[in-house]
Amino acid sequence: MAVNETNTTTVNTQEAVHKNTLTFEDQVIKKIAGIAANENKGILSMSGGFMSGLTDRFRSTEDITKGINAEVGEKQVALDLKVIVEYGKNVPTIFSETVSRVKKAVFDITGLEVIEVNMHVEDIMTREEFEEKNKKEKEQESKRELV
């Protein structure tokens, strides 16, 4: 009786295992948060840097990320916002709406979860005061550019 012997050869192949990653610069997250926060009508400005008027929102001279700090991890984000709010508006409501808008915008665009939003109110002004202040700042800026 013949015995069939089967020789099994195991071939070990080393396949390169690639881990795909998607990362975002802090500046990108700050920009998303700045746009979302400024959609809230009770916020006049982010730390005096970003105008609330529609025509001023897309000016190249304004820094939309001014007044925003972001800590961006692989899956989560923490944000600190410095704002000027409009006098007569309910600040806790503005805060709640801002948190909701920012969390939704960051998640919808990046897939990152915003785990913390801290908002520091640096000033409160009437819309008229704010517009007058910005008018004066723009005039001073124009004068500096001429020099």
C-alpha positions in Angstrom: 0.0 0.0 0.0 1.4 3.3 -1.1 1.2 6.3 1.2 0.7 9.6 -0.5 2.5 12.3 1.2 1.7 15.9 0.5 4.3 18.5 1.1 2.7 21.8 1.9 4.9 24.8 1.5 3.7 27.9 3.3 4.7 31.1 1.6 4.9 34.1 3.9 4.4 37.2 1.9 4.8 40.5 3.7 2.1 42.7 2.4 2.6 46.4 3.1 -0.1 47.5 5.4 -1.0 51.2 4.7 -2.9 53.3 7.1 -4.9 56.0 5.3 -5.1 59.2 7.2 -7.0 62.5 6.9 -5.8 65.4 8.9 -6.7 69.1 9.1 -4.5 72.1 10.0 -5.8 74.1 13.0 -6.2 77.0 10.6 -8.9 75.1 8.6 -10.9 74.3 11.7 -10.6 77.9 12.9 -11.9 79.1 9.6 -14.9 76.8 9.6 -15.7 77.8 13.2 -15.3 81.5 12.4 -17.7 81.4 9.4 -20.2 79.4 11.4 -20.0 81.6 14.5 -20.4 84.8 12.4 -23.6 83.5 10.9 -25.1 84.1 14.4 -26.8 87.5 14.3 -26.0 88.4 17.9 -22.2 88.2 17.4 -20.8 91.5 16.0 -17.3 90.3 15.7 -14.8 87.7 16.6 -12.4 89.6 18.9 -12.8 92.6 16.7 -11.4 90.9 13.7 -14.3 89.8 11.6 -17.2 92.1 10.5 -20.8 91.0 10.8 -22.0 92.7 7.7 -22.6 90.5 4.6 -20.4 92.6 2.3 -17.5 92.6 4.8 -17.6 88.8 5.2 -15.7 88.2 2.1 -13.1 91.0 2.2 -9.6 89.7 1.9 -8.3 92.1 4.5 -10.4 90.6 7.3 -9.0 87.7 9.3 -11.8 85.3 9.9 -9.8 83.2 12.3 -8.9 86.1 14.6 -10.2 85.5 18.1 -10.4 81.7 17.6 -8.0 79.1 19.1 -8.4 75.4 18.1 -6.9 72.2 19.4 -7.3 69.6 16.7 -6.8 65.9 17.4 -7.3 62.9 15.1 -11.0 62.7 15.9 -11.9 65.6 18.2 -11.6 69.4 18.4 -11.7 71.9 21.2 -12.3 75.6 20.4 -12.0 78.9 22.3 -13.8 81.9 20.8 -13.4 85.5 21.8 -16.4 87.6 20.7 -18.0 91.0 20.7 -21.8 90.6 21.1 -24.6 93.0 20.3 -26.1 94.9 23.2 -29.6 93.9 24.0 -29.2 90.3 22.8 -29.4 87.3 25.1 -25.9 86.1 25.5 -26.7 82.6 26.8 -28.9 82.1 23.7 -26.2 83.4 21.4 -23.7 81.0 23.1 -26.0 78.0 22.7 -26.7 78.8 19.0 -23.1 79.4 18.3 -22.1 76.1 19.9 -24.7 74.3 17.8 -23.7 76.0 14.5 -20.0 75.5 15.1 -20.3 71.8 16.1 -22.5 71.1 13.1 -20.3 72.9 10.6 -17.1 71.3 11.8 -18.6 67.8 11.8 -20.4 68.2 8.5 -17.2 69.4 6.7 -14.5 67.4 8.5 -16.2 64.6 10.3 -14.5 65.7 13.5 -16.4 65.9 16.8 -16.3 69.2 18.6 -16.0 68.2 22.3 -15.6 71.6 23.8 -16.5 75.2 22.8 -15.5 78.0 25.2 -16.8 81.5 24.4 -15.3 84.5 26.0 -17.2 87.8 25.6 -14.6 90.5 25.3 -17.1 93.4 24.7 -20.7 94.2 24.3 -21.7 97.1 22.0 -24.7 98.5 20.2 -24.6 97.9 16.4 -24.1 101.6 15.9 -21.1 101.8 18.3 -19.6 98.8 16.6 -20.0 100.3 13.1 -18.6 103.6 14.2 -15.6 102.0 15.8 -14.9 100.0 12.6 -15.4 103.1 10.5 -12.7 104.9 12.5 -10.4 101.9 12.4 -10.8 101.7 8.6 -10.0 105.4 8.2 -6.9 105.0 10.3 -5.8 101.9 8.3 -6.3 103.9 5.0 -4.2 106.7 6.3 -1.4 104.3 7.3 -1.5 102.7 3.8 -1.0 106.1 2.2 2.1 106.8 4.2 
